[in-house]
Amino acid sequence: MKLPNIDFLMNMTKEYLDGKIDSMTYSLDFPHELDQRYKKAHREDDDYCELIYECLYEEGIGMYNELSDGEFKKLIRKQYNYIKKIAREGFY
């Protein structure tokens, strides 16, 4: 199954974690991209989309102003790895 919008959001996060995008840019661009792709991502996979919204947006980027760059990256890495694990092993 193709998941172009979900893949885009996860790839954007991977690029941030790999140092290709700085923290400020990621914290501003990810919410914009999520907003633009949300409905399509929901049609691709409802559970995966909600996991991205909750883990990367609410519990991740929502903490940007409260954390140092290093702490923020560590949190996003933890959330990203959690999402990848759930996607690999299944939602149930």
C-alpha positions in Angstrom: 0.0 0.0 0.0 1.3 3.4 -0.9 1.4 6.1 1.8 2.9 9.2 0.1 1.7 11.7 2.6 2.6 9.6 5.7 5.9 8.7 4.1 6.6 12.4 3.4 6.0 13.3 7.1 8.2 10.4 8.3 10.9 11.2 5.8 10.9 14.9 6.8 11.4 13.8 10.4 14.2 11.4 9.4 15.9 14.3 7.5 15.7 16.4 10.7 17.2 13.5 12.8 19.9 13.1 10.2 20.9 16.8 10.4 19.6 17.8 7.0 17.0 20.1 8.5 17.7 22.3 11.6 15.4 22.4 14.6 13.8 25.7 13.9 12.9 24.8 10.3 11.6 21.4 11.3 9.5 22.9 14.2 7.9 25.4 11.8 7.6 23.3 8.6 6.4 20.0 10.0 3.1 21.5 11.4 2.5 23.2 8.1 3.1 20.0 6.1 0.9 18.0 8.6 -1.9 20.5 8.2 -1.7 20.4 4.4 -1.5 16.6 4.2 -3.7 15.6 7.2 -6.9 14.6 5.3 -5.0 12.6 2.7 -2.9 10.9 5.3 -6.0 9.9 7.2 -7.3 8.2 4.0 -4.0 6.4 3.6 -4.0 5.0 7.1 -6.1 6.4 9.9 -4.1 4.8 12.8 -0.7 5.7 11.4 -1.8 9.3 10.8 -3.1 9.7 14.3 0.1 8.3 15.7 2.1 10.8 13.8 -0.2 13.6 15.0 -0.1 12.6 18.6 3.6 11.5 18.9 5.4 14.0 16.6 3.1 17.0 16.7 1.4 17.1 20.1 4.0 15.3 22.2 7.0 16.3 20.1 6.9 19.7 18.4 4.6 21.0 21.1 7.6 20.8 23.4 10.0 22.7 21.1 10.0 26.0 23.2 10.5 24.1 26.4 13.6 22.1 25.5 17.1 22.7 24.3 18.0 21.7 20.8 19.6 18.5 22.0 16.7 17.6 24.2 14.2 18.3 21.4 16.1 16.1 19.0 16.3 13.3 21.5 12.5 13.6 22.1 11.7 13.6 18.4 14.1 10.6 17.9 12.3 8.7 20.7 8.9 9.5 19.2 10.0 8.6 15.6 11.4 5.3 16.7 8.2 4.5 18.6 6.1 5.2 15.6 8.4 3.1 13.3 8.1 0.2 15.9 4.3 0.4 16.0 4.1 0.6 12.2 6.4 -2.4 11.9 4.8 -4.6 14.6 1.2 -3.5 14.1 -1.3 -1.3 15.8 -3.1 -4.0 17.8 
